[in-house]
Amino acid sequence: MKIKTFTIDGVELSGREDQTILEVAREHGIKIPTLCHLEGLTPIGSCRICIVEIDGKRFAPSCITKVEDGMKIVTNNSEITEYRKTILEMIFAERNHICSICIANGNCELQNLSIELGMDHFEIKNQYPRCEVDLSHEKYGIDHNRCVLCARCVRVCAKIEGAHTKDISGRGHNARIITDFARGWGEAETCTGCGKCVQVCPTGALFEKGKPVGARKKRDFLNYLKIMRGQ
Amino acid sequence: MLYEELLEKIDDQFLSKDKQSTISVCVAAGCLALGSDKVLEELKRIFPDRKVKGVGCLGLCSRGTLVRIEPEGFVIEHAKPDNIDEIVNFIQNPEKIGDENKKFYEKQQKIVLKNCGKIDPESIEEYILNEGYKAFLKCLNELSPDEIINEVIKSGLRGRGGGGYPTGLKWSTVAKMQSPIKYLVCNADEGDPGAFMDRAILESDPHRIIEGMLIAAYAIGANRGYVYVRAEYPLAIKRLKNAIKNAERFNLLGTNIAGTTFNFNLEVRLGAGAYVCGEETALIASIEGKKGTPRPRPPYPAESGIKNYPTLINNVETYANISTIINNGSGWFASIGTDKSKGTKVFALSGNIKNTGLVEVPMGIKLYDLIFEIGGGIPNDKEFKAVQTGGPSGGCIPSEYLNTPVDYESLVHLGSIMGSGGMIVMDEDTCMVDMAKFFIDFCKSESCGKCAPCRNGTVQLYEILDKITKGEGNERDLTTMVKIANTMKKTSLCGLGQSAPNPVLSAFKYFKDEFYEHVLHRYCPAGVCKFNGGNR
């Protein structure tokens, strides 16, 4: 295993060649905001919130970019903040994220992210799409109005539970999380009812019926995933 | 098997008839739609003693159906089935055919399209008689894989799909990978609005692609290949499948090719119509049978492609250049074009231009020459306004820059890209805001939805441009538009999202006044946008 040396925000650091920028940054207490990333799950780099600037010329998501010798990484400057905020604004405008009536209010990673990035309002047009709420499963429900398409539930179901009940159907802004062949969750034969998807959901999109999100979503479960994967 | 031995395999009937004067009827998609198959049948009946054959694209699609008569070399235009008597009259008296479009043919230099419009695309024999598979057999018998790759590197050929990555470098990367299995892919998922180069090549000269792929496969050590064609090209698929079957018949594909130990199997895979599948990692996912969404690179396909094996992906036109490079030498190829962009490029001219069709020109030609000399200029005495290169991933270029040479770097410098070769010409009656809206609408429906900036950015940009074209926009919208466009460009996952804002940004850069006229005065200078309560 080779060791690479590079700088993050001007500090000289080193890391193993299989480590990502995000991993090394977190080891050293450097904060990079993330959304779709979850320790223990295969990173896909889809939300682009964790972008960093490399060598002053390109932007790359830190959760999937491996460290390399001589990299000059900047995790925060005005340009990066503007991009992160714009992406976040657009995620908020995409579905119907209204915190005051959400079961995840106060326990929501999307909400925390907006506080972290100082995004208290946005001017772009809210899409207000009509989205379904699927309550056909006996224990759990999914509210597409609150989904950010991070695909954490898809990954945990396929890679950890091994059921691959969930996936994404449709293209572009029509993309939706589905269960089995786009049947109601209650009819999905492959679902084991383990509830891992509910645990990893960053927002109030996946929830356990009759329980507030704060009571059900235990964040220390995330470390358990990491151990399960032997990492 | 040497090339001379291959020639001996050809049936005598092809040799004898080829020497007579030939009547070639274009049977590529454009002319076929106008009924050229009926013209072909009629002419065969009327001239039983002359060689009458169907050929691929003759180039000047707007004047279809085209019929070319040899040895005179004249092209009869508008040869529709209804005026068959007129066509017969022209064939009997070729001197009556005008040559007003001489410039269209004379200014071109044909490498990729050399056989287009000359040979019957359904006949492997005609391809072989025109030096077909000579380059491949030379490679197989005389050259080592390293020598071939060196030739391609020295030629300076760059990927014709749009990005312009050096082809030789890509080949040598895959060649160096240690792997028992390697794949070769031809990207024929041509989806840009206004682009039809790859389709025309596949419809007119499918064996050229197969030969290019064979050489590449031998050079990098691949034994399996796919041509990924979009299903909307039924004629191209039919001719390609036919060509593969014929190549197998001549032992040029399959196992123990030409009596050597080299094996190569080629398969056609059909795309289901997603534009993003032209992106290489999405294309690989689609070939594997998965949903066509891109994944982050690295690892690049050269390292880990189909089923995680090293995979070489090149565009149709890139493969089409290979056999000529081997036959004529890399030095000859490198002498054409500019310092950094070598060889020729095929362009599909469309939009407000007289000579709509397919042209091939040396790199570095001035945009003016391409549009006004070869393209014949703007019809109906209208003014030239802008030209969109690179389709929805490219940008528009206004008249001030018509002197720009067409090469990879110059176009990127102007905020556009070379792209695959679509060239949409716009006259004074085009509203640039409306044009930007059209392309972003295309990207909106073609975004795969995986990464947030592209999925949401295309929707937001469309909403803003839609507002402006309805006279409901304000200055703040323009600021937001640029902010979103820049975010998409810098942070999107794949090429689609990174380049989708190009039409918007370039239109705003060169036609700022027009955007401000819309938002400040509710006025559309081109008269395209209809506002509530009329213009102004």
HADDOCK unambig.tbl for C-alpha pairs under 7 A between the chains (distance, minus, plus):
assign (segid A and resid 46 and name CA) (segid B and resid 450 and name CA) 5.94 0.50 0.50
assign (segid A and resid 46 and name CA) (segid B and resid 451 and name CA) 4.26 0.50 0.50
assign (segid A and resid 46 and name CA) (segid B and resid 452 and name CA) 6.48 0.50 0.50
assign (segid A and resid 47 and name CA) (segid B and resid 451 and name CA) 5.49 0.50 0.50
assign (segid A and resid 47 and name CA) (segid B and resid 452 and name CA) 5.10 0.50 0.50
assign (segid A and resid 48 and name CA) (segid B and resid 452 and name CA) 6.87 0.50 0.50
assign (segid A and resid 48 and name CA) (segid B and resid 491 and name CA) 6.46 0.50 0.50
assign (segid A and resid 59 and name CA) (segid B and resid 490 and name CA) 6.34 0.50 0.50
assign (segid A and resid 59 and name CA) (segid B and resid 491 and name CA) 6.39 0.50 0.50
assign (segid A and resid 83 and name CA) (segid B and resid 487 and name CA) 5.27 0.50 0.50
assign (segid A and resid 86 and name CA) (segid B and resid 484 and name CA) 6.77 0.50 0.50
assign (segid A and resid 87 and name CA) (segid B and resid 452 and name CA) 6.76 0.50 0.50
assign (segid A and resid 87 and name CA) (segid B and resid 453 and name CA) 5.77 0.50 0.50
assign (segid A and resid 90 and name CA) (segid B and resid 456 and name CA) 5.90 0.50 0.50
assign (segid A and resid 91 and name CA) (segid B and resid 452 and name CA) 6.96 0.50 0.50
assign (segid A and resid 94 and name CA) (segid B and resid 456 and name CA) 6.69 0.50 0.50
assign (segid A and resid 171 and name CA) (segid B and resid 447 and name CA) 6.51 0.50 0.50
assign (segid A and resid 171 and name CA) (segid B and resid 448 and name CA) 4.71 0.50 0.50
assign (segid A and resid 171 and name CA) (segid B and resid 449 and name CA) 5.35 0.50 0.50
assign (segid A and resid 172 and name CA) (segid B and resid 444 and name CA) 6.82 0.50 0.50
assign (segid A and resid 172 and name CA) (segid B and resid 445 and name CA) 6.47 0.50 0.50
assign (segid A and resid 172 and name CA) (segid B and resid 446 and name CA) 6.83 0.50 0.50
assign (segid A and resid 172 and name CA) (segid B and resid 447 and name CA) 4.69 0.50 0.50
assign (segid A and resid 172 and name CA) (segid B and resid 448 and name CA) 4.68 0.50 0.50
assign (segid A and resid 172 and name CA) (segid B and resid 449 and name CA) 3.61 0.50 0.50
assign (segid A and resid 172 and name CA) (segid B and resid 455 and name CA) 5.10 0.50 0.50
assign (segid A and resid 173 and name CA) (segid B and resid 449 and name CA) 6.06 0.50 0.50
assign (segid A and resid 173 and name CA) (segid B and resid 455 and name CA) 5.72 0.50 0.50
assign (segid A and resid 173 and name CA) (segid B and resid 456 and name CA) 6.80 0.50 0.50
assign (segid A and resid 175 and name CA) (segid B and resid 449 and name CA) 6.15 0.50 0.50
